Amino acid sequence: MQHSPNEHEALRAIVRELNRIGGNINQIARAANTSVLQGRAVEPDFLAIREAKLVIETELARLRDALHGNADYWDGRR
């Protein structure tokens, strides 16, 4: 599968952002698990969760746009 230089850079940016999101999710899970083990209640920050969800949705939309028209990717023939 070949991408233009602009598509390649867009994909690299998306991967970087998704990696950051994954790291943040791991930190959240670690903090929640530590709190539970220490007998403290975990108070979810729903605003932060909504903001993270929006970032994920935005990045996935960018990924779809970058891959639009590349049928080989979507049908598994990569």
Biopython code that builds the backbone (N, CA, C, O; Angstrom):
import numpy as np
from Bio.PDB.StructureBuilder import StructureBuilder

atoms = [
    (1, "MET", "N", (0.858, -1.170, 0.000)),
    (1, "MET", "CA", (0.000, 0.000, 0.000)),
    (1, "MET", "C", (0.905, 1.235, 0.000)),
    (1, "MET", "O", (1.751, 1.383, 0.882)),
    (2, "GLN", "N", (0.734, 2.100, -0.963)),
    (2, "GLN", "CA", (1.524, 3.312, -1.075)),
    (2, "GLN", "C", (0.681, 4.515, -0.668)),
    (2, "GLN", "O", (-0.491, 4.626, -1.028)),
    (3, "HIS", "N", (1.301, 5.404, 0.082)),
    (3, "HIS", "CA", (0.643, 6.649, 0.476)),
    (3, "HIS", "C", (1.457, 7.813, -0.042)),
    (3, "HIS", "O", (2.672, 7.713, -0.212)),
    (4, "SER", "N", (0.786, 8.903, -0.286)),
    (4, "SER", "CA", (1.487, 10.120, -0.667)),
    (4, "SER", "C", (2.254, 10.622, 0.558)),
    (4, "SER", "O", (1.965, 10.201, 1.678)),
    (5, "PRO", "N", (3.227, 11.514, 0.361)),
    (5, "PRO", "CA", (3.948, 12.070, 1.519)),
    (5, "PRO", "C", (3.010, 12.723, 2.547)),
    (5, "PRO", "O", (3.233, 12.612, 3.752)),
    (6, "ASN", "N", (1.966, 13.401, 2.064)),
    (6, "ASN", "CA", (1.014, 14.025, 2.995)),
    (6, "ASN", "C", (0.238, 12.976, 3.784)),
    (6, "ASN", "O", (0.023, 13.130, 4.986)),
    (7, "GLU", "N", (-0.180, 11.912, 3.107)),
    (7, "GLU", "CA", (-0.887, 10.829, 3.800)),
    (7, "GLU", "C", (0.024, 10.149, 4.812)),
    (7, "GLU", "O", (-0.390, 9.839, 5.929)),
    (8, "HIS", "N", (1.262, 9.924, 4.407)),
    (8, "HIS", "CA", (2.224, 9.276, 5.303)),
    (8, "HIS", "C", (2.418, 10.112, 6.568)),
    (8, "HIS", "O", (2.421, 9.572, 7.675)),
    (9, "GLU", "N", (2.577, 11.414, 6.409)),
    (9, "GLU", "CA", (2.759, 12.285, 7.575)),
    (9, "GLU", "C", (1.506, 12.318, 8.435)),
    (9, "GLU", "O", (1.599, 12.326, 9.663)),
    (10, "ALA", "N", (0.335, 12.338, 7.808)),
    (10, "ALA", "CA", (-0.923, 12.316, 8.566)),
    (10, "ALA", "C", (-1.032, 11.034, 9.379)),
    (10, "ALA", "O", (-1.437, 11.065, 10.542)),
    (11, "LEU", "N", (-0.672, 9.909, 8.774)),
    (11, "LEU", "CA", (-0.723, 8.633, 9.492)),
    (11, "LEU", "C", (0.264, 8.614, 10.652)),
    (11, "LEU", "O", (-0.057, 8.114, 11.730)),
    (12, "ARG", "N", (1.459, 9.151, 10.442)),
    (12, "ARG", "CA", (2.452, 9.202, 11.532)),
    (12, "ARG", "C", (1.938, 10.066, 12.686)),
    (12, "ARG", "O", (2.118, 9.711, 13.851)),
    (13, "ALA", "N", (1.305, 11.185, 12.373)),
    (13, "ALA", "CA", (0.752, 12.063, 13.408)),
    (13, "ALA", "C", (-0.367, 11.356, 14.174)),
    (13, "ALA", "O", (-0.467, 11.476, 15.395)),
    (14, "ILE", "N", (-1.190, 10.632, 13.458)),
    (14, "ILE", "CA", (-2.288, 9.901, 14.103)),
    (14, "ILE", "C", (-1.735, 8.816, 15.018)),
    (14, "ILE", "O", (-2.207, 8.648, 16.142)),
    (15, "VAL", "N", (-0.743, 8.087, 14.544)),
    (15, "VAL", "CA", (-0.143, 7.034, 15.367)),
    (15, "VAL", "C", (0.461, 7.633, 16.630)),
    (15, "VAL", "O", (0.302, 7.072, 17.714)),
    (16, "ARG", "N", (1.151, 8.762, 16.507)),
    (16, "ARG", "CA", (1.736, 9.420, 17.690)),
    (16, "ARG", "C", (0.645, 9.793, 18.687)),
    (16, "ARG", "O", (0.787, 9.556, 19.886)),
    (17, "GLU", "N", (-0.436, 10.375, 18.193)),
    (17, "GLU", "CA", (-1.517, 10.801, 19.086)),
    (17, "GLU", "C", (-2.194, 9.599, 19.740)),
    (17, "GLU", "O", (-2.486, 9.626, 20.936)),
    (18, "LEU", "N", (-2.441, 8.562, 18.975)),
    (18, "LEU", "CA", (-3.063, 7.361, 19.552)),
    (18, "LEU", "C", (-2.141, 6.702, 20.576)),
    (18, "LEU", "O", (-2.620, 6.165, 21.575)),
    (19, "ASN", "N", (-0.829, 6.733, 20.347)),
    (19, "ASN", "CA", (0.115, 6.219, 21.346)),
    (19, "ASN", "C", (0.049, 7.034, 22.637)),
    (19, "ASN", "O", (0.098, 6.474, 23.732)),
    (20, "ARG", "N", (-0.061, 8.345, 22.508)),
    (20, "ARG", "CA", (-0.199, 9.196, 23.702)),
    (20, "ARG", "C", (-1.484, 8.862, 24.451)),
    (20, "ARG", "O", (-1.490, 8.764, 25.678)),
    (21, "ILE", "N", (-2.552, 8.689, 23.715)),
    (21, "ILE", "CA", (-3.838, 8.336, 24.339)),
    (21, "ILE", "C", (-3.715, 6.999, 25.063)),
    (21, "ILE", "O", (-4.190, 6.851, 26.189)),
    (22, "GLY", "N", (-3.076, 6.026, 24.413)),
    (22, "GLY", "CA", (-2.879, 4.726, 25.055)),
    (22, "GLY", "C", (-2.078, 4.842, 26.334)),
    (22, "GLY", "O", (-2.400, 4.199, 27.334)),
    (23, "GLY", "N", (-1.034, 5.660, 26.312)),
    (23, "GLY", "CA", (-0.242, 5.884, 27.523)),
    (23, "GLY", "C", (-1.067, 6.518, 28.625)),
    (23, "GLY", "O", (-0.948, 6.142, 29.791)),
    (24, "ASN", "N", (-1.899, 7.475, 28.263)),
    (24, "ASN", "CA", (-2.768, 8.117, 29.258)),
    (24, "ASN", "C", (-3.768, 7.131, 29.849)),
    (24, "ASN", "O", (-4.025, 7.150, 31.052)),
    (25, "ILE", "N", (-4.329, 6.277, 29.010)),
    (25, "ILE", "CA", (-5.273, 5.275, 29.504)),
    (25, "ILE", "C", (-4.569, 4.330, 30.483)),
    (25, "ILE", "O", (-5.134, 3.972, 31.516)),
    (26, "ASN", "N", (-3.333, 3.927, 30.157)),
    (26, "ASN", "CA", (-2.581, 3.064, 31.068)),
    (26, "ASN", "C", (-2.325, 3.752, 32.410)),
    (26, "ASN", "O", (-2.430, 3.115, 33.458)),
    (27, "GLN", "N", (-1.992, 5.036, 32.387)),
    (27, "GLN", "CA", (-1.774, 5.780, 33.627)),
    (27, "GLN", "C", (-3.054, 5.859, 34.450)),
    (27, "GLN", "O", (-3.020, 5.715, 35.672)),
    (28, "ILE", "N", (-4.166, 6.085, 33.791)),
    (28, "ILE", "CA", (-5.453, 6.154, 34.482)),
    (28, "ILE", "C", (-5.772, 4.806, 35.127)),
    (28, "ILE", "O", (-6.184, 4.749, 36.285)),
    (29, "ALA", "N", (-5.582, 3.729, 34.376)),
    (29, "ALA", "CA", (-5.863, 2.393, 34.912)),
    (29, "ALA", "C", (-4.951, 2.092, 36.101)),
    (29, "ALA", "O", (-5.407, 1.559, 37.112)),
    (30, "ARG", "N", (-3.669, 2.431, 35.985)),
    (30, "ARG", "CA", (-2.731, 2.196, 37.081)),
    (30, "ARG", "C", (-3.139, 2.972, 38.327)),
    (30, "ARG", "O", (-3.116, 2.428, 39.431)),
    (31, "ALA", "N", (-3.512, 4.240, 38.159)),
    (31, "ALA", "CA", (-3.928, 5.058, 39.304)),
    (31, "ALA", "C", (-5.205, 4.507, 39.938)),
    (31, "ALA", "O", (-5.326, 4.468, 41.162)),
    (32, "ALA", "N", (-6.149, 4.086, 39.112)),
    (32, "ALA", "CA", (-7.405, 3.537, 39.641)),
    (32, "ALA", "C", (-7.135, 2.239, 40.393)),
    (32, "ALA", "O", (-7.683, 2.025, 41.475)),
    (33, "ASN", "N", (-6.301, 1.373, 39.833)),
    (33, "ASN", "CA", (-5.981, 0.117, 40.506)),
    (33, "ASN", "C", (-5.256, 0.351, 41.822)),
    (33, "ASN", "O", (-5.529, -0.331, 42.810)),
    (34, "THR", "N", (-4.333, 1.310, 41.845)),
    (34, "THR", "CA", (-3.622, 1.634, 43.078)),
    (34, "THR", "C", (-4.583, 2.151, 44.132)),
    (34, "THR", "O", (-4.487, 1.770, 45.298)),
    (35, "SER", "N", (-5.503, 3.007, 43.738)),
    (35, "SER", "CA", (-6.490, 3.547, 44.681)),
    (35, "SER", "C", (-7.355, 2.451, 45.267)),
    (35, "SER", "O", (-7.621, 2.437, 46.469)),
    (36, "VAL", "N", (-7.793, 1.537, 44.427)),
    (36, "VAL", "CA", (-8.639, 0.437, 44.900)),
    (36, "VAL", "C", (-7.848, -0.434, 45.878)),
    (36, "VAL", "O", (-8.370, -0.825, 46.923)),
    (37, "LEU", "N", (-6.598, -0.734, 45.543)),
    (37, "LEU", "CA", (-5.774, -1.560, 46.425)),
    (37, "LEU", "C", (-5.535, -0.884, 47.775)),
    (37, "LEU", "O", (-5.368, -1.557, 48.792)),
    (38, "GLN", "N", (-5.521, 0.436, 47.777)),
    (38, "GLN", "CA", (-5.310, 1.184, 49.018)),
    (38, "GLN", "C", (-6.630, 1.474, 49.736)),
    (38, "GLN", "O", (-6.648, 2.162, 50.757)),
    (39, "GLY", "N", (-7.735, 0.947, 49.199)),
    (39, "GLY", "CA", (-9.034, 1.114, 49.845)),
    (39, "GLY", "C", (-9.668, 2.480, 49.651)),
    (39, "GLY", "O", (-10.573, 2.858, 50.394)),
    (40, "ARG", "N", (-9.198, 3.222, 48.657)),
    (40, "ARG", "CA", (-9.779, 4.541, 48.384)),
    (40, "ARG", "C", (-10.764, 4.429, 47.233)),
    (40, "ARG", "O", (-10.576, 3.639, 46.308)),
    (41, "ALA", "N", (-11.792, 5.211, 47.306)),
    (41, "ALA", "CA", (-12.789, 5.241, 46.224)),
    (41, "ALA", "C", (-12.191, 5.925, 45.004)),
    (41, "ALA", "O", (-11.408, 6.867, 45.124)),
    (42, "VAL", "N", (-12.564, 5.444, 43.854)),
    (42, "VAL", "CA", (-12.120, 6.052, 42.602)),
    (42, "VAL", "C", (-13.237, 6.964, 42.113)),
    (42, "VAL", "O", (-14.362, 6.519, 41.883)),
    (43, "GLU", "N", (-12.918, 8.228, 41.960)),
    (43, "GLU", "CA", (-13.887, 9.214, 41.474)),
    (43, "GLU", "C", (-13.563, 9.518, 40.015)),
    (43, "GLU", "O", (-12.594, 10.223, 39.733)),
    (44, "PRO", "N", (-14.356, 9.000, 39.090)),
    (44, "PRO", "CA", (-14.058, 9.266, 37.675)),
    (44, "PRO", "C", (-14.263, 10.737, 37.326)),
    (44, "PRO", "O", (-15.187, 11.387, 37.814)),
    (45, "ASP", "N", (-13.386, 11.238, 36.477)),
    (45, "ASP", "CA", (-13.480, 12.607, 35.973)),
    (45, "ASP", "C", (-14.184, 12.530, 34.618)),
    (45, "ASP", "O", (-13.552, 12.346, 33.578)),
    (46, "PHE", "N", (-15.497, 12.674, 34.661)),
    (46, "PHE", "CA", (-16.288, 12.492, 33.448)),
    (46, "PHE", "C", (-15.964, 13.523, 32.374)),
    (46, "PHE", "O", (-16.061, 13.216, 31.186)),
    (47, "LEU", "N", (-15.586, 14.727, 32.757)),
    (47, "LEU", "CA", (-15.199, 15.732, 31.766)),
    (47, "LEU", "C", (-13.944, 15.265, 31.024)),
    (47, "LEU", "O", (-13.876, 15.370, 29.799)),
    (48, "ALA", "N", (-12.966, 14.759, 31.746)),
    (48, "ALA", "CA", (-11.735, 14.271, 31.115)),
    (48, "ALA", "C", (-12.029, 13.075, 30.218)),
    (48, "ALA", "O", (-11.437, 12.937, 29.148)),
    (49, "ILE", "N", (-12.938, 12.218, 30.650)),
    (49, "ILE", "CA", (-13.306, 11.054, 29.843)),
    (49, "ILE", "C", (-13.972, 11.511, 28.547)),
    (49, "ILE", "O", (-13.659, 10.993, 27.475)),
    (50, "ARG", "N", (-14.889, 12.478, 28.636)),
    (50, "ARG", "CA", (-15.549, 12.993, 27.432)),
    (50, "ARG", "C", (-14.532, 13.641, 26.487)),
    (50, "ARG", "O", (-14.604, 13.466, 25.271)),
    (51, "GLU", "N", (-13.577, 14.396, 27.066)),
    (51, "GLU", "CA", (-12.556, 15.033, 26.234)),
    (51, "GLU", "C", (-11.687, 13.992, 25.538)),
    (51, "GLU", "O", (-11.357, 14.142, 24.362)),
    (52, "ALA", "N", (-11.315, 12.933, 26.264)),
    (52, "ALA", "CA", (-10.509, 11.860, 25.664)),
    (52, "ALA", "C", (-11.291, 11.177, 24.548)),
    (52, "ALA", "O", (-10.738, 10.863, 23.494)),
    (53, "LYS", "N", (-12.563, 10.953, 24.783)),
    (53, "LYS", "CA", (-13.415, 10.320, 23.763)),
    (53, "LYS", "C", (-13.453, 11.179, 22.505)),
    (53, "LYS", "O", (-13.379, 10.650, 21.396)),
    (54, "LEU", "N", (-13.567, 12.483, 22.660)),
    (54, "LEU", "CA", (-13.590, 13.383, 21.511)),
    (54, "LEU", "C", (-12.269, 13.324, 20.743)),
    (54, "LEU", "O", (-12.269, 13.306, 19.512)),
    (55, "VAL", "N", (-11.149, 13.295, 21.461)),
    (55, "VAL", "CA", (-9.845, 13.202, 20.798)),
    (55, "VAL", "C", (-9.744, 11.908, 20.011)),
    (55, "VAL", "O", (-9.285, 11.910, 18.869)),
    (56, "ILE", "N", (-10.168, 10.803, 20.611)),
    (56, "ILE", "CA", (-10.117, 9.507, 19.934)),
    (56, "ILE", "C", (-10.991, 9.534, 18.688)),
    (56, "ILE", "O", (-10.564, 9.090, 17.622)),
    (57, "GLU", "N", (-12.205, 10.049, 18.812)),
    (57, "GLU", "CA", (-13.096, 10.121, 17.650)),
    (57, "GLU", "C", (-12.503, 10.989, 16.549)),
    (57, "GLU", "O", (-12.609, 10.656, 15.368)),
    (58, "THR", "N", (-11.882, 12.093, 16.929)),
    (58, "THR", "CA", (-11.256, 12.986, 15.955)),
    (58, "THR", "C", (-10.114, 12.289, 15.234)),
    (58, "THR", "O", (-10.002, 12.374, 14.012)),
    (59, "GLU", "N", (-9.264, 11.596, 15.992)),
    (59, "GLU", "CA", (-8.126, 10.905, 15.389)),
    (59, "GLU", "C", (-8.585, 9.767, 14.486)),
    (59, "GLU", "O", (-7.993, 9.539, 13.431)),
    (60, "LEU", "N", (-9.625, 9.054, 14.887)),
    (60, "LEU", "CA", (-10.141, 7.995, 14.029)),
    (60, "LEU", "C", (-10.729, 8.564, 12.736)),
    (60, "LEU", "O", (-10.589, 7.961, 11.672)),
    (61, "ALA", "N", (-11.375, 9.704, 12.827)),
    (61, "ALA", "CA", (-11.900, 10.356, 11.618)),
    (61, "ALA", "C", (-10.750, 10.768, 10.699)),
    (61, "ALA", "O", (-10.845, 10.630, 9.480)),
    (62, "ARG", "N", (-9.667, 11.274, 11.288)),
    (62, "ARG", "CA", (-8.498, 11.642, 10.481)),
    (62, "ARG", "C", (-7.899, 10.411, 9.814)),
    (62, "ARG", "O", (-7.470, 10.465, 8.662)),
    (63, "LEU", "N", (-7.873, 9.304, 10.545)),
    (63, "LEU", "CA", (-7.349, 8.064, 9.973)),
    (63, "LEU", "C", (-8.215, 7.608, 8.804)),
    (63, "LEU", "O", (-7.701, 7.226, 7.753)),
    (64, "ARG", "N", (-9.537, 7.653, 8.996)),
    (64, "ARG", "CA", (-10.441, 7.274, 7.907)),
    (64, "ARG", "C", (-10.216, 8.162, 6.688)),
    (64, "ARG", "O", (-10.185, 7.676, 5.557)),
    (65, "ASP", "N", (-10.057, 9.474, 6.922)),
    (65, "ASP", "CA", (-9.827, 10.401, 5.810)),
    (65, "ASP", "C", (-8.516, 10.084, 5.100)),
    (65, "ASP", "O", (-8.446, 10.124, 3.872)),
    (66, "ALA", "N", (-7.474, 9.767, 5.875)),
    (66, "ALA", "CA", (-6.168, 9.479, 5.278)),
    (66, "ALA", "C", (-6.211, 8.208, 4.450)),
    (66, "ALA", "O", (-5.492, 8.087, 3.459)),
    (67, "LEU", "N", (-7.043, 7.267, 4.845)),
    (67, "LEU", "CA", (-7.109, 5.990, 4.145)),
    (67, "LEU", "C", (-8.253, 5.920, 3.141)),
    (67, "LEU", "O", (-8.409, 4.909, 2.457)),
    (68, "HIS", "N", (-9.051, 6.973, 3.043)),
    (68, "HIS", "CA", (-10.197, 6.984, 2.136)),
    (68, "HIS", "C", (-9.759, 6.656, 0.713)),
    (68, "HIS", "O", (-8.780, 7.202, 0.205)),
    (69, "GLY", "N", (-10.497, 5.766, 0.092)),
    (69, "GLY", "CA", (-10.194, 5.422, -1.280)),
    (69, "GLY", "C", (-9.188, 4.301, -1.423)),
    (69, "GLY", "O", (-8.925, 3.850, -2.538)),
    (70, "ASN", "N", (-8.614, 3.836, -0.313)),
    (70, "ASN", "CA", (-7.648, 2.758, -0.385)),
    (70, "ASN", "C", (-8.357, 1.458, -0.025)),
    (70, "ASN", "O", (-8.292, 1.004, 1.117)),
    (71, "ALA", "N", (-9.036, 0.861, -1.009)),
    (71, "ALA", "CA", (-9.863, -0.321, -0.769)),
    (71, "ALA", "C", (-9.052, -1.499, -0.260)),
    (71, "ALA", "O", (-9.567, -2.314, 0.506)),
    (72, "ASP", "N", (-7.787, -1.607, -0.671)),
    (72, "ASP", "CA", (-6.967, -2.719, -0.207)),
    (72, "ASP", "C", (-6.841, -2.727, 1.306)),
    (72, "ASP", "O", (-6.830, -3.796, 1.917)),
    (73, "TYR", "N", (-6.746, -1.568, 1.914)),
    (73, "TYR", "CA", (-6.626, -1.505, 3.361)),
    (73, "TYR", "C", (-7.910, -2.019, 4.022)),
    (73, "TYR", "O", (-7.860, -2.847, 4.931)),
    (74, "TRP", "N", (-9.037, -1.529, 3.563)),
    (74, "TRP", "CA", (-10.299, -1.834, 4.223)),
    (74, "TRP", "C", (-10.787, -3.258, 3.986)),
    (74, "TRP", "O", (-11.499, -3.806, 4.827)),
    (75, "ASP", "N", (-10.422, -3.869, 2.864)),
    (75, "ASP", "CA", (-10.936, -5.214, 2.620)),
    (75, "ASP", "C", (-9.932, -6.303, 2.983)),
    (75, "ASP", "O", (-10.157, -7.475, 2.682)),
    (76, "GLY", "N", (-8.838, -5.932, 3.621)),
    (76, "GLY", "CA", (-7.911, -6.925, 4.153)),
    (76, "GLY", "C", (-6.875, -7.442, 3.170)),
    (76, "GLY", "O", (-6.146, -8.380, 3.492)),
    (77, "ARG", "N", (-6.789, -6.857, 1.977)),
    (77, "ARG", "CA", (-5.814, -7.338, 0.980)),
    (77, "ARG", "C", (-4.462, -6.685, 1.152)),
    (77, "ARG", "O", (-3.561, -6.972, 0.365)),
    (78, "ARG", "N", (-4.273, -5.847, 2.109)),
    (78, "ARG", "CA", (-3.031, -5.101, 2.364)),
    (78, "ARG", "C", (-1.892, -5.757, 1.702)),
    (78, "ARG", "O", (-0.762, -5.279, 1.799)),
]
sb = StructureBuilder()
sb.init_structure("model")
sb.init_model(0)
sb.init_chain("A")
sb.init_seg("    ")
for serial, (resi, resn, name, xyz) in enumerate(atoms, 1):
    if name == "N":
        sb.init_residue(resn, " ", resi, " ")
    sb.init_atom(name, np.array(xyz, "f"), 0.0, 1.0, " ", f" {name:<3s}", serial, name[0])
structure = sb.get_structure()
